[in-house]
């Protein structure tokens, strides 16, 4: 599939499912549909101030990024000593959390000084073309669900409520169903 075909499929999916989204260009301005290169979605889930998801369209692939609200990043900026604890939890998640599906996101903290706690997936348009509905469900359903499931651990450490050991124990019990 081409970038323009993918755009058309995404716009169609958004309209059919009446999703809250915003179309912007690289200058972060609302634009005409035909000129867009980024989609933003936001979700009210059980995480402080909800979560957001961005879909960046490039020539041969899309990048899907889901992240917690700005308040989590601000906490990490104000309390940088929590970042090492958070890395322990993220490393555990990336090593142990696998969900059935066509794509697998990876968790990370942005290194741009903003300290966003995020997940990311690169999706080639060739894969999107094989399963467009499944891919859109992955972006609009799975991403917010994943962020919600990990919110207790990731946001707990970011906000200073948990240490890494407690957060990992929570994931083992509540997500992996281990004793």
N, C-alpha and C positions, 0 to 999 in steps of 0.2 A: 504494500500500500504506500501511497505517497502521503506527504504531510497534509496536503489539502483534503485528501480522502479521509484521513484520520480526523481532522478538524470537523468535517461534515458529520462523521459518525458520532463524535463526542457531543456536538451541538444537538443532534437528533436525540441522543440518549438523555441529555439534560432536559430537553423540552418534553419528551414522552414521560419522564419520571418526575417532572416538575421540581427539579433540584435547585436549592439555593446556591447560586454561583455568581461569579463575576468574571467578565472577560477583560483582560488588560493586555497592553503591549509591553515591550521591554522598558518603556519610560514610565511604567506604573500609572498609566492614564486609561480611563474607560475609552473604548474604541469601537469601531464597526466590526462586526463579526468576521468579515473576510480578512481583516488586518491583524487578527489576534494571534498571539503566540504563547499565551499562558492562560490557564484556567485556575481560578481559586474557588475552593469549596470550604464551607465551615460547618461544624457539627456540634450540637449540644449533647455531650456525653458526660459520663461521670469522671470528669477530670477538671481541675480548676480552670474556669472560664472556657471550657470546651477545647476542641482541637481544630486545626486547619489542614488543608491539603492543597498542594500546588501541583499542576501538571504543566511542565515546560516542554514545548514542542520544538524539536530540532529537525535537521534535514532527514535523518534516517532512523531516529528513535525519539522516545519521550522519556523524560525524567519525572518520576512521581515522588514527591516529598511530603510527608505528613509530620506535623510537629505540634507540640503543646503551646499553650498561650504564652504571650510575652511575659507574664508574671513569673513563670518558672525560670525563664532566661535571666530576668532581672535579679531573682534570688541568687542565681549562680554567679552573676557578675558582682553582686554585693558580698557574697560568701564563697570566694574561689576555693577555699579549703575543702568544700564539699565535692568538687569536681573529681578528685581522685577516687572517692567513694562511689561516685556515680559511674566512673569508668569500670569499676569492678562489676557493678550490676549489668552494665551494657555488655561487657565481655561475656558474662554468664548468659545473658539473653542470646547473644549472637552465636554462642556455642551450643546452647541447649534447646532453644525454642524454634521448632519447625512446624509449620502448619501444612496440611495437605493443600496442594494447589499447583498452578502453573508457574507462579512467581514467588520469590522469597525476599522480603525486605530485610535490610540490615539496619541496625540502630547505631546512632552516633551522636556526638556533641559537635556542633559546628565550631570550626577553629578561626572564625572571622572576628572573634572578640565579642560576638553577640551571645554565645553560649546557648543556642537553641538546642533542645533535646528533640531529635528527629529520627525518622526512618526514611529509607530511600530505596527505590527500585528503578533500574534502567530497563525500558521495554522497547525492543526493536519493533518497528512498524510491521515487519514480517510476522512477528508473533501476534501483534494486535489484529492483523488481518485474519489469522487462523481462528481467533476467539474474541471478537470485539465485545460481545455482551458480557462474557466472563471477565474480560479485562476491565470493563467499566464497573462491573460489580466489585471486582478486586479494589479498584480505586475508591468507589463511593460507599462500599459496605465494609470490606475487610480492613482498610486502613483505619477508619475511626474505631472499629471494633478492637483491632490490635492495640491502638493507643489507649483505649479505655481499659483493656485487660492489664496493661503494663503500668497504668497511671498510679496505682497504689505504691508500687515499688519505685518507679522513676521519679514521680513527683514527691513522694515521701522523702527520698534522699535529697532531692533538690531543695526542698523546703526545710530540711533539717529535722524532720519528724522521725526518720529511720536512719540507722547506719546501714552499710552495705550488707552485713550478715543478716540483719532482720529483713531487708528487702528481698534478698535471695531466698530466704526461708519462705517468705510470703509467695514468691513466684513458684517455688517447689510445691507448696501446699495448694494454692488457689488456681494455678495455671497447669502445672504438670501433674497434679493430683498425687504427689508423693507424700509419704508420711514424714 
